[in-house]
Amino acid sequence: MAYNAIKNAMNFAKPKRKKMKLVSEVFNEMVGDDPTGFNVLEFIRVETTTDAYQILGDGWSLTNYIQQYGDVEVEYDSQYKVYRVPAFKAKIEKFTAAKAANCKIWGCE
């Protein structure tokens, strides 16, 4: 019984996993009922299948992203302020490895 009290006091519970959302849901939460989309200062950064991020700031950019990558599930990375796409992890790692190999051969700027 004492062990359980110590365990609860020290909070050894597993960390909660961030809830996954579709990129369109994240966009709709930020836009709300405003049909014109974000204001100039609001945008979200979302991973692509390379090492680049795509900026989504209006309905047009969201539509283009969904056409290219699909309405993917994302989770927010508060350290880098970007929405990560776990489904793209393997493609990003493959791209990064190929890019590193080219940089080793040809050099990088």
KEDOVEX-48603 format. One record per residue: x, y negated, z of N, C-alpha, C, O in turn; residue in three letters. Coordinates in Angstrom, 3 decimals. Last residue first. Layout:
BEGIN
+----------+----------+----------+----------+----------+----------+----------+----------+----------+----------+----------+----------+-----+
:      n_X :      n_Y :      n_Z :     ca_X :     ca_Y :     ca_Z :      c_X :      c_Y :      c_Z :      o_X :      o_Y :      o_Z : res :
+----------+----------+----------+----------+----------+----------+----------+----------+----------+----------+----------+----------+-----+
:        X :        Y :        Z :        X :        Y :        Z :        X :        Y :        Z :        X :        Y :        Z : ALA :
...
+----------+----------+----------+----------+----------+----------+----------+----------+----------+----------+----------+----------+-----+
END
This chain:
BEGIN
+----------+----------+----------+----------+----------+----------+----------+----------+----------+----------+----------+----------+-----+
:      n_X :      n_Y :      n_Z :     ca_X :     ca_Y :     ca_Z :      c_X :      c_Y :      c_Z :      o_X :      o_Y :      o_Z : res :
+----------+----------+----------+----------+----------+----------+----------+----------+----------+----------+----------+----------+-----+
:   25.785 :  -23.803 :  -49.588 :   25.946 :  -25.230 :  -49.284 :   25.252 :  -25.549 :  -48.005 :   25.265 :  -26.699 :  -47.566 : GLU :
:   27.661 :  -20.784 :  -49.910 :   26.417 :  -21.520 :  -49.623 :   26.739 :  -22.974 :  -49.340 :   27.840 :  -23.313 :  -48.905 : CYS :
:   28.977 :  -18.199 :  -52.015 :   29.101 :  -19.320 :  -51.106 :   27.779 :  -20.043 :  -50.947 :   26.884 :  -19.909 :  -51.782 : GLY :
:   28.814 :  -15.873 :  -53.487 :   28.891 :  -17.143 :  -54.205 :   29.132 :  -18.351 :  -53.309 :   29.461 :  -19.427 :  -53.808 : TRP :
:   28.863 :  -13.719 :  -51.580 :   29.523 :  -13.627 :  -52.882 :   29.816 :  -15.012 :  -53.453 :   30.944 :  -15.290 :  -53.859 : ILE :
:   27.430 :  -14.655 :  -49.419 :   28.748 :  -14.079 :  -49.171 :   29.542 :  -14.017 :  -50.475 :   30.754 :  -14.237 :  -50.477 : LYS :
:   25.056 :  -15.390 :  -50.612 :   25.891 :  -16.444 :  -50.039 :   27.311 :  -15.930 :  -49.799 :   28.279 :  -16.673 :  -49.954 : CYS :
:   24.081 :  -12.854 :  -51.252 :   24.427 :  -13.802 :  -52.325 :   25.328 :  -14.911 :  -51.812 :   26.260 :  -15.327 :  -52.501 : ASN :
:   23.649 :  -11.885 :  -48.656 :   24.573 :  -11.179 :  -49.551 :   25.013 :  -12.095 :  -50.697 :   26.187 :  -12.106 :  -51.067 : ALA :
:   21.716 :  -13.671 :  -47.744 :   23.017 :  -13.625 :  -47.071 :   24.055 :  -12.940 :  -47.958 :   25.209 :  -13.367 :  -48.008 : ALA :
:   19.602 :  -12.954 :  -49.443 :   20.149 :  -14.317 :  -49.504 :   21.541 :  -14.363 :  -48.874 :   22.442 :  -15.014 :  -49.403 : LYS :
:   19.110 :  -10.370 :  -48.570 :   19.536 :  -10.596 :  -49.958 :   20.169 :  -11.974 :  -50.110 :   21.157 :  -12.134 :  -50.826 : ALA :
:   18.280 :  -10.933 :  -45.931 :   19.457 :  -10.088 :  -46.170 :   20.002 :  -10.296 :  -47.589 :   21.214 :  -10.388 :  -47.783 : ALA :
:   15.985 :  -12.462 :  -46.441 :   17.102 :  -13.062 :  -45.719 :   18.387 :  -12.263 :  -45.936 :   19.459 :  -12.844 :  -46.106 : THR :
:   14.326 :  -10.572 :  -47.706 :   14.732 :  -11.782 :  -48.414 :   15.979 :  -12.381 :  -47.768 :   16.919 :  -12.763 :  -48.464 : PHE :
:   14.014 :   -8.738 :  -45.580 :   14.612 :   -8.293 :  -46.842 :   15.126 :   -9.496 :  -47.640 :   16.228 :   -9.452 :  -48.187 : LYS :
:   12.715 :  -10.376 :  -43.689 :   14.018 :   -9.785 :  -43.368 :   14.743 :   -9.333 :  -44.638 :   15.954 :   -9.523 :  -44.760 : GLU :
:   10.355 :  -10.914 :  -45.113 :   11.242 :  -12.021 :  -44.738 :   12.638 :  -11.492 :  -44.428 :   13.634 :  -12.082 :  -44.848 : ILE :
:    9.249 :   -8.357 :  -45.273 :    9.602 :   -9.077 :  -46.508 :   10.566 :  -10.219 :  -46.216 :   11.492 :  -10.464 :  -46.988 : LYS :
:    8.816 :   -7.782 :  -42.543 :    9.725 :   -6.938 :  -43.333 :   10.171 :   -7.657 :  -44.610 :   11.340 :   -7.576 :  -44.988 : ALA :
:    6.931 :   -9.874 :  -41.822 :    8.234 :   -9.727 :  -41.165 :    9.229 :   -8.926 :  -42.011 :   10.372 :   -9.351 :  -42.178 : LYS :
:    4.366 :  -10.286 :  -42.666 :    5.437 :  -10.677 :  -43.584 :    6.836 :  -10.382 :  -43.038 :    7.826 :  -10.620 :  -43.730 : PHE :
:    2.707 :   -9.662 :  -40.570 :    2.661 :   -8.785 :  -41.747 :    3.793 :   -9.088 :  -42.727 :    4.146 :   -8.233 :  -43.539 : ALA :
:    2.990 :  -11.833 :  -38.796 :    3.675 :  -10.562 :  -38.518 :    3.704 :   -9.616 :  -39.716 :    4.649 :   -8.840 :  -39.855 : PRO :
:    3.495 :  -14.964 :  -39.401 :    2.673 :  -13.925 :  -40.031 :    3.395 :  -12.597 :  -39.814 :    4.314 :  -12.266 :  -40.563 : VAL :
:    3.354 :  -17.847 :  -37.283 :    4.063 :  -16.676 :  -37.787 :    3.067 :  -15.674 :  -38.367 :    1.941 :  -15.552 :  -37.886 : ARG :
:    3.137 :  -21.230 :  -37.424 :    2.316 :  -20.033 :  -37.348 :    3.063 :  -18.905 :  -38.032 :    3.372 :  -18.989 :  -39.221 : TYR :
:    5.255 :  -23.311 :  -35.446 :    4.909 :  -22.725 :  -36.731 :    4.009 :  -21.520 :  -36.483 :    4.112 :  -20.867 :  -35.445 : VAL :
:    6.960 :  -24.386 :  -33.418 :    5.744 :  -25.068 :  -33.875 :    5.345 :  -24.625 :  -35.280 :    5.130 :  -25.443 :  -36.175 : LYS :
:    8.973 :  -23.090 :  -32.164 :    9.285 :  -23.689 :  -33.464 :    8.096 :  -24.400 :  -34.098 :    8.212 :  -24.952 :  -35.192 : TYR :
:    7.665 :  -22.446 :  -29.742 :    9.049 :  -22.916 :  -29.736 :    9.382 :  -23.652 :  -31.028 :   10.000 :  -24.716 :  -30.996 : GLN :
:    5.158 :  -21.425 :  -30.351 :    5.236 :  -22.772 :  -29.773 :    6.663 :  -23.317 :  -29.742 :    6.851 :  -24.533 :  -29.718 : SER :
:    3.833 :  -19.846 :  -32.825 :    5.134 :  -19.830 :  -32.171 :    5.363 :  -21.245 :  -31.645 :    5.718 :  -22.148 :  -32.402 : ASP :
:    0.701 :  -18.308 :  -33.183 :    1.451 :  -19.555 :  -33.050 :    2.742 :  -19.335 :  -32.282 :    2.746 :  -18.713 :  -31.220 : TYR :
:   -0.049 :  -15.922 :  -35.708 :    0.055 :  -16.247 :  -34.286 :    0.989 :  -17.440 :  -34.156 :    1.949 :  -17.575 :  -34.915 : GLU :
:   -2.359 :  -14.741 :  -38.241 :   -1.215 :  -15.524 :  -37.786 :   -1.221 :  -15.622 :  -36.268 :   -2.252 :  -15.431 :  -35.623 : VAL :
:   -3.448 :  -12.779 :  -40.947 :   -3.503 :  -13.034 :  -39.517 :   -2.212 :  -13.730 :  -39.091 :   -1.120 :  -13.360 :  -39.522 : GLU :
:   -4.306 :  -14.248 :  -44.172 :   -3.519 :  -13.397 :  -43.286 :   -3.741 :  -13.754 :  -41.819 :   -4.160 :  -14.862 :  -41.486 : VAL :
:   -5.776 :  -14.296 :  -46.814 :   -6.190 :  -14.898 :  -45.544 :   -5.590 :  -14.050 :  -44.426 :   -6.280 :  -13.236 :  -43.811 : ASP :
:   -3.122 :  -14.426 :  -49.309 :   -4.298 :  -13.850 :  -48.665 :   -4.621 :  -14.590 :  -47.372 :   -3.833 :  -15.407 :  -46.898 : GLY :
:   -1.111 :  -15.643 :  -50.744 :   -0.734 :  -14.693 :  -49.698 :   -1.922 :  -13.972 :  -49.057 :   -1.728 :  -12.998 :  -48.330 : TYR :
:   -2.319 :  -17.177 :  -52.837 :   -0.999 :  -16.579 :  -53.010 :   -0.727 :  -15.456 :  -52.009 :   -0.171 :  -14.422 :  -52.382 : GLN :
:   -4.813 :  -17.975 :  -51.880 :   -4.724 :  -17.330 :  -53.187 :   -3.388 :  -16.597 :  -53.357 :   -3.339 :  -15.521 :  -53.953 : GLN :
:   -4.037 :  -19.187 :  -49.487 :   -4.848 :  -17.964 :  -49.440 :   -4.816 :  -17.235 :  -50.782 :   -4.795 :  -16.004 :  -50.814 : ILE :
:   -2.648 :  -21.415 :  -50.513 :   -1.969 :  -20.443 :  -49.652 :   -2.730 :  -19.119 :  -49.649 :   -2.129 :  -18.054 :  -49.794 : TYR :
:   -4.705 :  -22.740 :  -51.919 :   -3.529 :  -22.239 :  -52.633 :   -2.786 :  -21.180 :  -51.820 :   -2.345 :  -20.169 :  -52.366 : ASN :
:   -6.402 :  -23.385 :  -49.752 :   -6.882 :  -22.532 :  -50.843 :   -5.714 :  -21.934 :  -51.615 :   -5.729 :  -20.746 :  -51.934 : THR :
:   -4.713 :  -25.120 :  -48.298 :   -5.196 :  -23.875 :  -47.696 :   -5.647 :  -22.897 :  -48.777 :   -5.312 :  -21.714 :  -48.723 : LEU :
:   -4.426 :  -27.219 :  -50.119 :   -3.240 :  -26.449 :  -49.745 :   -3.632 :  -25.128 :  -49.081 :   -2.955 :  -24.119 :  -49.278 : SER :
:   -7.133 :  -28.064 :  -50.233 :   -6.437 :  -27.639 :  -51.441 :   -5.232 :  -26.772 :  -51.089 :   -5.032 :  -25.714 :  -51.685 : TRP :
:   -7.754 :  -28.913 :  -47.650 :   -8.419 :  -27.743 :  -48.204 :   -7.721 :  -27.191 :  -49.427 :   -7.713 :  -25.979 :  -49.643 : GLY :
:   -4.633 :  -29.859 :  -46.050 :   -5.963 :  -30.136 :  -46.609 :   -6.523 :  -28.841 :  -47.200 :   -5.845 :  -27.814 :  -47.240 : ASP :
:   -2.257 :  -29.019 :  -45.059 :   -2.773 :  -30.279 :  -44.554 :   -4.127 :  -30.643 :  -45.107 :   -4.721 :  -31.634 :  -44.683 : GLY :
:    0.153 :  -26.788 :  -44.538 :   -1.264 :  -26.828 :  -44.875 :   -1.855 :  -28.072 :  -44.236 :   -1.943 :  -28.167 :  -43.012 : LEU :
:    3.275 :  -25.996 :  -45.751 :    2.532 :  -26.987 :  -44.987 :    1.083 :  -26.981 :  -45.468 :    0.816 :  -27.149 :  -46.658 : ILE :
:    5.080 :  -23.042 :  -45.461 :    4.175 :  -23.824 :  -46.296 :    3.378 :  -24.734 :  -45.377 :    2.866 :  -24.295 :  -44.347 : GLN :
:    8.544 :  -22.312 :  -45.083 :    7.222 :  -22.501 :  -44.500 :    6.373 :  -23.268 :  -45.505 :    6.893 :  -24.049 :  -46.303 : TYR :
:   10.944 :  -19.810 :  -46.112 :   10.305 :  -21.126 :  -46.192 :    8.965 :  -21.129 :  -45.451 :    8.351 :  -20.085 :  -45.229 : ALA :
:   12.121 :  -17.427 :  -46.500 :   12.497 :  -18.137 :  -45.281 :   11.884 :  -19.539 :  -45.236 :   12.272 :  -20.360 :  -44.404 : ASP :
:    9.247 :  -15.658 :  -47.764 :   10.675 :  -15.990 :  -47.820 :   11.056 :  -16.647 :  -46.503 :   10.382 :  -16.443 :  -45.493 : THR :
:    6.558 :  -15.415 :  -47.531 :    7.320 :  -14.163 :  -47.603 :    8.819 :  -14.399 :  -47.780 :    9.581 :  -13.444 :  -47.929 : THR :
:    5.842 :  -17.976 :  -45.090 :    5.610 :  -17.347 :  -46.378 :    6.420 :  -16.044 :  -46.389 :    6.914 :  -15.622 :  -45.343 : THR :
:    4.288 :  -19.391 :  -42.151 :    5.332 :  -18.619 :  -42.832 :    4.868 :  -18.156 :  -44.200 :    3.676 :  -17.968 :  -44.444 : GLU :
:    3.001 :  -22.682 :  -41.863 :    2.752 :  -21.245 :  -41.868 :    3.867 :  -20.555 :  -42.644 :    4.336 :  -21.063 :  -43.663 : VAL :
:    2.174 :  -25.565 :  -40.117 :    3.209 :  -24.889 :  -40.891 :    2.975 :  -23.393 :  -40.738 :    2.775 :  -22.894 :  -39.631 : ARG :
:   -0.482 :  -27.939 :  -40.387 :    0.093 :  -26.755 :  -39.768 :    1.144 :  -26.181 :  -40.707 :    1.031 :  -26.289 :  -41.928 : ILE :
:   -1.323 :  -31.327 :  -39.581 :   -0.994 :  -30.284 :  -40.538 :   -0.526 :  -29.082 :  -39.741 :   -0.212 :  -29.196 :  -38.556 : PHE :
:   -2.169 :  -34.710 :  -39.191 :   -2.417 :  -33.331 :  -38.798 :   -2.066 :  -32.365 :  -39.920 :   -2.463 :  -32.562 :  -41.069 : GLU :
:   -1.919 :  -37.293 :  -40.103 :   -0.960 :  -36.846 :  -39.109 :   -1.134 :  -35.388 :  -38.708 :   -0.317 :  -34.870 :  -37.948 : LEU :
:   -4.042 :  -37.763 :  -41.863 :   -2.679 :  -37.781 :  -42.380 :   -1.670 :  -37.182 :  -41.394 :   -0.663 :  -36.617 :  -41.820 : VAL :
:   -6.563 :  -35.371 :  -40.948 :   -6.119 :  -36.735 :  -41.203 :   -4.635 :  -36.662 :  -41.549 :   -4.049 :  -35.580 :  -41.522 : ASN :
:   -7.845 :  -32.529 :  -42.816 :   -7.046 :  -33.147 :  -41.754 :   -6.874 :  -34.639 :  -42.018 :   -7.016 :  -35.110 :  -43.147 : PHE :
:  -11.037 :  -32.725 :  -44.525 :   -9.828 :  -32.028 :  -44.073 :   -9.124 :  -32.788 :  -42.974 :   -9.736 :  -33.599 :  -42.279 : GLY :
:  -13.460 :  -33.676 :  -45.268 :  -12.303 :  -34.182 :  -46.013 :  -11.011 :  -33.506 :  -45.590 :   -9.982 :  -33.696 :  -46.237 : THR :
:  -15.428 :  -32.739 :  -43.561 :  -15.290 :  -32.109 :  -44.879 :  -14.075 :  -32.570 :  -45.665 :  -13.692 :  -31.920 :  -46.638 : PRO :
:  -15.247 :  -32.031 :  -40.272 :  -14.820 :  -33.066 :  -41.204 :  -14.581 :  -32.442 :  -42.581 :  -13.622 :  -31.689 :  -42.751 : ASP :
:  -15.775 :  -30.235 :  -38.303 :  -16.856 :  -30.517 :  -39.244 :  -16.489 :  -31.573 :  -40.276 :  -17.336 :  -31.972 :  -41.075 : ASP :
:  -12.529 :  -28.894 :  -38.041 :  -13.853 :  -29.056 :  -37.455 :  -14.887 :  -29.287 :  -38.536 :  -14.879 :  -28.614 :  -39.566 : GLY :
:   -9.763 :  -28.710 :  -38.418 :  -10.546 :  -29.636 :  -39.230 :  -11.896 :  -29.923 :  -38.600 :  -12.363 :  -31.063 :  -38.618 : VAL :
:   -8.947 :  -26.792 :  -36.577 :   -8.309 :  -28.104 :  -36.573 :   -9.138 :  -29.136 :  -37.331 :   -9.207 :  -30.299 :  -36.932 : MET :
:  -10.555 :  -24.608 :  -37.185 :  -10.555 :  -25.144 :  -35.822 :   -9.956 :  -26.541 :  -35.780 :  -10.421 :  -27.388 :  -35.017 : GLU :
:   -9.825 :  -24.152 :  -39.865 :  -11.175 :  -24.628 :  -39.550 :  -11.286 :  -25.186 :  -38.141 :  -12.031 :  -26.139 :  -37.913 : ASN :
:   -7.182 :  -23.195 :  -39.483 :   -7.440 :  -24.410 :  -40.253 :   -8.799 :  -24.995 :  -39.893 :   -8.915 :  -26.195 :  -39.644 : PHE :
:   -7.713 :  -20.836 :  -38.095 :   -6.866 :  -21.874 :  -37.489 :   -7.139 :  -23.207 :  -38.167 :   -7.308 :  -24.227 :  -37.500 : VAL :
:   -9.208 :  -19.485 :  -40.047 :   -9.812 :  -19.824 :  -38.756 :   -9.032 :  -20.927 :  -38.055 :   -9.622 :  -21.846 :  -37.487 : GLU :
:   -7.336 :  -19.135 :  -42.081 :   -8.511 :  -19.966 :  -42.358 :   -9.219 :  -20.363 :  -41.061 :   -9.774 :  -21.458 :  -40.976 : SER :
:   -5.576 :  -17.353 :  -40.878 :   -5.099 :  -18.701 :  -41.173 :   -6.287 :  -19.632 :  -41.454 :   -6.238 :  -20.808 :  -41.093 : VAL :
:   -7.029 :  -15.497 :  -38.198 :   -6.817 :  -15.691 :  -39.627 :   -6.388 :  -17.131 :  -39.862 :   -6.793 :  -18.030 :  -39.125 : LEU :
:   -5.218 :  -14.730 :  -35.198 :   -6.316 :  -15.384 :  -35.905 :   -5.989 :  -15.415 :  -37.383 :   -4.823 :  -15.367 :  -37.776 : LYS :
:   -4.357 :  -12.961 :  -32.266 :   -4.153 :  -13.179 :  -33.691 :   -5.412 :  -13.809 :  -34.282 :   -6.530 :  -13.457 :  -33.907 : MET :
:   -3.361 :  -14.026 :  -29.105 :   -4.458 :  -13.577 :  -29.961 :   -4.158 :  -13.935 :  -31.410 :   -3.761 :  -15.056 :  -31.727 : LYS :
:   -0.421 :  -12.857 :  -27.565 :   -1.159 :  -13.949 :  -28.182 :   -2.219 :  -13.391 :  -29.109 :   -1.995 :  -12.404 :  -29.810 : LYS :
:   -0.524 :  -10.711 :  -24.778 :   -0.173 :  -10.901 :  -26.183 :   -1.034 :  -12.027 :  -26.742 :   -2.221 :  -12.133 :  -26.433 : ARG :
:    0.587 :  -11.304 :  -21.498 :   -0.537 :  -11.248 :  -22.423 :   -0.050 :  -11.516 :  -23.845 :    0.737 :  -12.433 :  -24.081 : LYS :
:    3.003 :   -9.204 :  -19.926 :    2.610 :  -10.511 :  -20.484 :    1.469 :  -10.331 :  -21.476 :    1.401 :   -9.334 :  -22.196 : PRO :
:    2.066 :   -7.004 :  -17.291 :    2.572 :   -7.180 :  -18.656 :    2.145 :   -8.543 :  -19.181 :    1.031 :   -8.988 :  -18.904 : LYS :
:    2.849 :   -7.878 :  -13.892 :    1.892 :   -7.533 :  -14.949 :    2.526 :   -7.768 :  -16.308 :    3.405 :   -8.616 :  -16.463 : ALA :
:    4.233 :   -8.489 :  -11.673 :    4.881 :   -7.621 :  -12.645 :    3.945 :   -7.203 :  -13.769 :    4.240 :   -6.267 :  -14.512 : PHE :
:    4.041 :  -10.461 :   -9.445 :    3.420 :  -10.585 :  -10.769 :    4.188 :   -9.797 :  -11.829 :    4.730 :  -10.377 :  -12.770 : ASN :
:    4.694 :  -10.374 :   -6.849 :    5.778 :  -10.721 :   -7.765 :    5.310 :  -10.775 :   -9.211 :    6.091 :  -11.097 :  -10.105 : MET :
:    2.288 :   -9.583 :   -5.733 :    2.849 :  -10.882 :   -5.359 :    3.930 :  -11.330 :   -6.324 :    4.074 :  -12.523 :   -6.592 : ALA :
:    1.983 :   -7.025 :   -6.779 :    1.032 :   -8.078 :   -7.162 :    1.590 :   -9.462 :   -6.852 :    1.388 :  -10.403 :   -7.619 : ASN :
:    4.159 :   -5.772 :   -5.487 :    4.071 :   -5.771 :   -6.945 :    3.145 :   -6.882 :   -7.422 :    3.476 :   -7.604 :   -8.363 : LYS :
:    3.455 :   -6.086 :   -2.812 :    4.674 :   -6.734 :   -3.313 :    4.611 :   -6.844 :   -4.834 :    4.962 :   -7.877 :   -5.404 : ILE :
:    1.133 :   -4.537 :   -2.784 :    1.067 :   -5.942 :   -2.393 :    2.274 :   -6.702 :   -2.919 :    2.144 :   -7.822 :   -3.414 : ALA :
:    2.150 :   -2.047 :   -3.510 :    1.177 :   -2.714 :   -4.380 :    1.070 :   -4.190 :   -4.062 :    0.931 :   -5.012 :   -4.968 : ASN :
:    3.783 :   -1.523 :   -1.268 :    4.371 :   -1.648 :   -2.601 :    3.439 :   -2.394 :   -3.547 :    3.875 :   -3.267 :   -4.297 : TYR :
:    1.938 :   -1.239 :    0.760 :    2.831 :   -2.395 :    0.801 :    3.464 :   -2.639 :   -0.565 :    3.661 :   -3.781 :   -0.980 : ALA :
:    0.823 :    1.195 :    0.000 :    0.000 :    0.000 :    0.000 :    0.866 :   -1.258 :    0.000 :    0.554 :   -2.230 :   -0.688 : MET :
+----------+----------+----------+----------+----------+----------+----------+----------+----------+----------+----------+----------+-----+
END
